[in-house]
Amino acid sequence: MRILVVNWQDRLNPEAGGAEVHLHEIFGRMASRGHQVSLLVSGWDGAPAEDVVDGMRVVRRGSRYTFPLHVRSGFRAVTAGQEPFDVLVEDINKLPLFTPVWTGLPVVGLVPHLFGSTAFQQESFPVAATVWSAERLMPSVYADRDFVVISDSTAADLEARGFPAERIHISYPGIDHEIFTPSIHRAPEPTVAYVGRLRRYKGIDLVLRAVAKLAGEGMDVKFLVVGQGDDASRLERAAQGLNLGDRVSFRGFVSEEEKVRILRSTWVNVYPSPKEGWGITNVEAAACATPSVASDAPGLRESVLDGQTGFLVEHHDVDAWAKALRRLLEDADLREQLGTRALEHSQRFTWEATTDDLEGILQMSASR
């Protein structure tokens, strides 16, 4: 097949996150299977306009905030002088681009999750209102298109919004089990880690407050904040205001090898977002036999099994966060039990199986 993928970012973008990992893991494998894959995305300062990444032709137009203004000219550039594409995949993880209106190609929507009212927790009111309004228009624009979602909760969300259930296909993300493996070596002191983008809606400040509470109760606990994003400076100020000192370490961007080392060595992984499509870091941590504490939120309820592979807590309840962390940090037997179950749970998810799922769905959609 000739496949065109439209996404806001590719994995080399400094703002890339789990959605980009998901996209490249699947479509990089598609390319290695002989499919011709082109990727149309936004750029950033200094980024080449065209590139080859993971066997895919990458065409970059505009920037993070101007991509919708450039996506149609980018589409013309990708398709000029080329054989027609068999299918277009729109990765809808920010603002929908309404590709069915202006491409004329069979379109499959790939949806990690929709923001809904959560957009107002991250963006300014005009931007959040734009996202919220655009999502409200999606059922009428994409009504007769196939959708691939990464969790049962996202499928339920789309169905509740009016999308036909028979057009919604669930394909869970995978992980690389050759990279994410357990280790007998853990940090010498109680350590909690967050690995991901630093965005306001992710709720990382809740964990900062929980760590401060534990420290105030006499626990010697460390918190590693790993990743970059537009909320970094606010979080650093919050840590200073809580007098956390060297209890908190902001690591910024790290290599994949360092990320794996952190997930292997930390005692507990945390994911405090109020809404996610999946929460892939929870499963990567699980493959390292590391239990997680996460918000009791859509998507995260599937990557973390409450009481089995970690704990789910009320998103805004700092006391609940502190209590769950204390249980795992103080009880080595419980931590080991949940880590073992987490490892077993992670074995269900592989990128090869995910690619098989999506390959079949794209072939079906292209032949409609």
C-alpha positions as CSV (number, residue, x, y, z in Angstrom):
1,M,0.0,0.0,0.0
2,R,0.9,3.6,-0.4
3,I,0.1,5.3,2.9
4,L,0.1,9.0,3.8
5,V,0.2,9.8,7.5
6,V,-0.7,13.3,8.7
7,N,0.3,14.1,12.2
8,W,1.3,17.4,13.9
9,Q,4.8,16.1,14.8
10,D,7.3,13.4,14.0
11,R,9.4,11.7,16.7
12,L,12.5,14.0,16.0
13,N,10.5,17.1,17.0
14,P,11.6,18.5,20.4
15,E,8.0,18.5,21.5
16,A,7.4,14.8,20.5
17,G,5.7,12.5,23.1
18,G,4.0,9.2,23.4
19,A,1.7,9.8,20.3
20,E,4.8,10.2,18.1
21,V,6.5,7.1,19.6
22,H,3.3,5.2,18.8
23,L,3.1,6.5,15.2
24,H,6.7,5.7,14.4
25,E,6.8,2.3,16.0
26,I,3.8,1.2,13.8
27,F,4.5,3.0,10.5
28,G,8.3,2.4,10.7
29,R,7.4,-1.3,10.8
30,M,4.9,-0.8,7.9
31,A,7.7,0.7,5.9
32,S,10.0,-2.3,6.7
33,R,7.2,-4.6,5.4
34,G,7.4,-3.0,2.0
35,H,4.6,-0.4,2.3
36,Q,5.5,3.1,1.0
37,V,4.8,5.4,3.9
38,S,5.0,9.2,3.7
39,L,4.6,11.4,6.8
40,L,3.3,15.0,6.6
41,V,4.0,17.0,9.9
42,S,4.9,20.4,11.3
43,G,8.5,21.5,11.6
44,W,10.5,23.5,14.1
45,D,13.4,26.0,14.0
46,G,16.2,24.4,12.0
47,A,14.3,21.3,10.9
48,P,14.8,20.2,7.3
49,A,11.8,20.6,5.1
50,E,12.2,17.0,3.9
51,D,13.7,14.0,5.6
52,V,13.8,10.2,5.8
53,V,13.0,8.8,9.3
54,D,12.5,5.1,10.1
55,G,12.1,4.3,6.4
56,M,9.4,7.0,5.8
57,R,9.6,10.1,3.7
58,V,8.9,13.0,6.0
59,V,7.6,16.3,4.7
60,R,7.5,19.2,7.3
61,R,5.5,22.4,6.8
62,G,4.7,25.2,9.2
63,S,5.3,25.0,13.0
64,R,3.5,23.5,16.0
65,Y,1.0,26.4,16.0
66,T,0.8,27.1,12.2
67,F,0.6,23.6,10.9
68,P,-3.2,23.8,10.0
69,L,-2.4,26.8,7.8
70,H,0.2,24.8,5.9
71,V,-1.1,21.3,5.9
72,R,-3.0,21.6,2.5
73,S,0.1,23.0,0.7
74,G,2.1,20.2,2.3
75,F,-0.4,17.7,1.0
76,R,0.0,19.1,-2.5
77,A,3.8,18.8,-2.1
78,V,3.6,15.2,-0.9
79,T,1.3,14.1,-3.7
80,A,2.7,16.1,-6.6
81,G,4.0,13.8,-9.4
82,Q,3.4,10.7,-7.2
83,E,1.2,7.7,-7.7
84,P,-2.1,8.1,-5.8
85,F,-2.1,7.1,-2.2
86,D,-4.3,4.2,-1.2
87,V,-5.2,5.6,2.2
88,L,-4.6,8.6,4.4
89,V,-4.2,8.2,8.2
90,E,-4.9,11.3,10.2
91,D,-3.3,11.0,13.7
92,I,-5.8,13.1,15.6
93,N,-4.0,13.9,18.9
94,K,-4.4,17.7,18.9
95,L,-6.7,19.7,16.7
96,P,-8.5,17.6,14.0
97,L,-7.5,18.7,10.5
98,F,-10.7,17.5,8.8
99,T,-8.8,15.7,6.1
100,P,-12.0,14.0,4.6
101,V,-13.1,17.5,3.5
102,W,-10.1,18.4,1.3
103,T,-8.1,15.2,0.4
104,G,-10.5,12.9,-1.6
105,L,-8.7,9.9,-0.2
106,P,-10.0,7.1,2.0
107,V,-9.3,8.4,5.5
108,V,-8.7,6.5,8.7
109,G,-8.6,8.4,12.0
110,L,-6.0,7.3,14.5
111,V,-7.0,8.6,17.9
112,P,-5.0,8.3,21.2
113,H,-7.7,10.3,22.9
114,L,-9.9,13.4,22.5
115,F,-9.4,16.3,24.9
116,G,-12.9,17.5,25.5
117,S,-13.0,19.9,28.5
118,T,-9.5,18.8,29.5
119,A,-8.2,21.3,26.9
120,F,-9.1,24.1,29.2
121,Q,-6.7,22.8,31.8
122,Q,-3.7,23.2,29.5
123,E,-4.3,26.0,26.9
124,S,-5.6,29.5,26.9
125,F,-9.3,29.9,26.6
126,P,-9.3,30.8,22.9
127,V,-7.1,27.8,22.0
128,A,-9.0,25.4,24.3
129,A,-12.4,26.6,22.9
130,T,-11.1,26.0,19.4
131,V,-10.1,22.4,20.2
132,W,-13.3,21.8,22.1
133,S,-15.4,23.2,19.2
134,A,-13.5,21.3,16.5
135,E,-14.0,18.0,18.4
136,R,-17.7,18.7,18.5
137,L,-17.7,18.9,14.6
138,M,-15.9,15.6,14.1
139,P,-18.9,13.2,14.1
140,S,-20.4,15.0,11.1
141,V,-17.1,15.3,9.2
142,Y,-15.7,11.8,9.8
143,A,-19.1,10.0,10.2
144,D,-18.4,7.4,7.4
145,R,-14.7,6.9,8.2
146,D,-12.9,4.1,10.1
147,F,-11.2,5.0,13.4
148,V,-8.5,3.2,15.2
149,V,-8.3,3.9,19.0
150,I,-5.8,2.8,21.5
151,S,-8.0,1.9,24.5
152,D,-11.5,0.8,25.4
153,S,-12.1,4.1,27.1
154,T,-11.3,6.1,23.9
155,A,-13.6,3.8,22.0
156,A,-16.4,4.5,24.5
157,D,-15.7,8.3,24.3
158,L,-16.0,8.2,20.5
159,E,-19.2,6.2,20.6
160,A,-20.7,8.5,23.1
161,R,-20.0,11.4,20.8
162,G,-22.0,9.8,18.0
163,F,-19.5,7.8,16.0
164,P,-20.8,4.5,14.7
165,A,-19.6,1.6,16.9
166,E,-18.9,-0.6,13.9
167,R,-16.4,1.9,12.5
168,I,-14.4,2.0,15.8
169,H,-11.5,-0.5,16.0
170,I,-9.4,-1.0,19.2
171,S,-5.7,-1.6,18.7
172,Y,-3.6,-1.4,21.9
173,P,-0.1,0.1,21.7
174,G,2.8,-2.2,22.1
175,I,6.3,-1.9,23.6
176,D,9.7,-3.2,22.7
177,H,10.3,-6.1,25.1
178,E,13.9,-6.4,24.0
179,I,14.6,-2.9,25.3
180,F,12.3,-2.7,28.4
181,T,13.4,-5.4,30.7
182,P,13.6,-5.8,34.5
183,S,16.8,-5.3,36.5
184,I,17.8,-6.4,40.0
185,H,19.4,-3.0,40.6
186,R,17.2,-0.3,42.1
187,A,18.0,3.1,43.3
188,P,19.5,2.9,46.9
189,E,16.8,5.2,48.3
190,P,13.0,5.5,47.8
191,T,12.6,7.0,44.4
192,V,9.6,8.1,42.3
193,A,9.8,8.9,38.6
194,Y,7.7,10.7,36.1
195,V,8.7,10.2,32.4
196,G,6.9,12.2,29.7
197,R,6.1,15.7,28.5
198,L,5.9,18.5,30.9
199,R,2.5,20.0,30.2
200,R,0.2,21.7,32.7
201,Y,-2.6,19.3,32.2
202,K,-0.4,16.3,33.1
203,G,-0.8,17.1,36.8
204,I,2.9,16.7,37.8
205,D,2.5,19.4,40.4
206,L,0.2,17.0,42.3
207,V,3.1,14.6,42.7
208,L,5.4,17.4,43.8
209,R,2.9,18.2,46.6
210,A,2.6,14.6,47.6
211,V,6.4,14.2,47.8
212,A,6.5,17.3,49.9
213,K,3.9,15.8,52.2
214,L,5.9,12.6,52.6
215,A,9.1,14.5,53.2
216,G,7.3,16.5,55.9
217,E,6.3,13.2,57.5
218,G,9.9,12.2,57.7
219,M,10.3,10.0,54.6
220,D,13.5,10.3,52.6
221,V,12.0,10.2,49.1
222,K,13.4,11.4,45.8
223,F,11.4,12.5,42.8
224,L,12.8,12.4,39.2
225,V,11.0,14.5,36.7
226,V,12.2,13.3,33.2
227,G,11.2,15.1,30.1
228,Q,10.7,18.6,28.6
229,G,7.8,20.9,27.8
230,D,6.3,24.3,28.3
231,D,5.4,23.7,32.0
232,A,9.0,23.1,33.1
233,S,9.7,26.5,34.6
234,R,6.4,26.6,36.5
235,L,7.1,23.1,37.9
236,E,10.6,24.2,39.0
237,R,9.2,27.2,40.8
238,A,6.6,25.0,42.4
239,A,9.3,22.7,43.7
240,Q,11.2,25.6,45.1
241,G,8.0,26.9,46.8
242,L,7.6,23.6,48.4
243,N,11.2,23.6,49.7
244,L,11.9,20.3,48.1
245,G,15.6,21.2,47.4
246,D,17.5,18.2,46.1
247,R,14.6,15.8,46.7
248,V,13.4,16.7,43.2
249,S,15.6,16.4,40.1
250,F,14.5,17.8,36.8
251,R,16.4,15.8,34.2
252,G,15.0,17.3,31.0
253,F,15.3,15.3,27.8
254,V,17.2,12.0,28.2
255,S,18.2,9.4,25.7
256,E,16.2,6.2,25.2
257,E,18.9,4.3,27.0
258,E,18.7,6.6,30.0
259,K,14.9,6.5,30.1
260,V,15.1,2.7,30.3
261,R,17.7,2.9,33.1
262,I,15.4,5.2,35.1
263,L,12.4,3.0,34.7
264,R,14.4,0.0,35.8
265,S,15.9,1.8,38.8
266,T,13.0,3.8,40.1
267,W,10.9,2.2,42.8
268,V,7.6,3.7,41.5
269,N,6.5,5.2,38.2
270,V,3.8,7.9,38.3
271,Y,1.4,9.2,35.7
272,P,-0.9,12.0,37.2
273,S,-2.7,13.1,34.1
274,P,-6.6,13.5,34.3
275,K,-7.1,12.0,30.8
276,E,-5.0,9.9,28.5
277,G,-5.6,7.6,25.6
278,W,-3.3,4.9,27.2
279,G,-0.3,6.1,29.2
280,I,2.4,4.1,27.4
281,T,5.0,4.9,30.0
282,N,3.0,2.8,32.5
283,V,3.4,-0.3,30.3
284,E,7.1,0.5,29.7
285,A,7.6,0.7,33.4
286,A,5.6,-2.5,33.9
287,A,8.0,-4.3,31.5
288,C,10.8,-3.2,33.8
289,A,8.8,-4.8,36.7
290,T,8.1,-1.3,38.1
291,P,4.7,-0.7,39.5
292,S,2.9,2.6,38.8
293,V,0.6,5.1,40.6
294,A,-1.6,6.9,38.2
295,S,-4.8,9.0,38.1
296,D,-8.0,7.0,38.1
297,A,-8.7,8.4,34.6
298,P,-9.8,7.1,31.2
299,G,-7.0,5.2,29.4
300,L,-4.9,5.0,32.5
301,R,-7.4,2.5,34.0
302,E,-6.2,0.1,31.3
303,S,-2.4,0.6,31.4
304,V,-2.5,0.3,35.2
305,L,-4.7,-2.3,36.8
306,D,-5.7,-1.0,40.2
307,G,-4.3,-3.2,43.1
308,Q,-2.6,-5.5,40.6
309,T,0.1,-3.6,38.7
310,G,-0.1,-0.5,40.8
311,F,-2.6,1.9,42.2
312,L,-5.1,4.3,40.7
313,V,-6.0,7.4,42.8
314,E,-8.4,10.3,42.5
315,H,-6.6,12.8,40.3
316,H,-6.8,15.9,42.5
317,D,-6.4,14.2,45.9
318,V,-2.9,14.9,47.0
319,D,-3.4,12.9,50.2
320,A,-4.4,9.9,48.2
321,W,-1.3,10.3,46.1
322,A,0.9,10.5,49.2
323,K,-0.9,7.4,50.7
324,A,-0.4,5.3,47.6
325,L,3.2,6.2,47.2
326,R,3.9,5.6,50.9
327,R,2.4,2.1,50.6
328,L,4.6,1.1,47.8
329,L,7.8,2.8,49.0
330,E,7.6,1.3,52.5
331,D,6.4,-2.2,51.6
332,A,9.0,-4.0,49.6
333,D,7.0,-7.2,49.4
334,L,4.0,-5.4,48.0
335,R,6.2,-3.5,45.6
336,E,7.7,-6.7,44.3
337,Q,4.3,-8.4,44.0
338,L,2.8,-5.6,42.0
339,G,6.0,-5.3,39.9
340,T,5.8,-9.0,39.0
341,R,2.1,-8.7,38.0
342,A,3.0,-5.6,36.0
343,L,5.6,-7.5,34.1
344,E,3.1,-10.2,33.3
345,H,0.5,-7.6,32.2
346,S,3.0,-5.9,29.9
347,Q,3.7,-9.1,27.9
348,R,0.3,-8.7,26.3
349,F,1.4,-5.7,24.3
350,T,3.8,-5.9,21.4
351,W,4.4,-3.6,18.4
352,E,4.3,-6.4,16.0
353,A,0.7,-7.3,17.1
354,T,-0.2,-3.6,16.9
355,T,1.2,-3.3,13.4
356,D,-0.7,-6.4,12.3
357,D,-3.9,-4.9,13.6
358,L,-3.5,-1.6,11.9
359,E,-2.3,-3.1,8.6
360,G,-5.5,-5.1,8.4
361,I,-7.7,-2.1,9.2
362,L,-5.9,0.1,6.6
363,Q,-6.3,-2.6,3.9
364,M,-10.0,-2.9,4.7
365,S,-10.6,0.8,4.7
366,A,-8.6,1.4,1.4
367,S,-10.8,-1.3,-0.3
368,R,-14.2,0.2,0.8
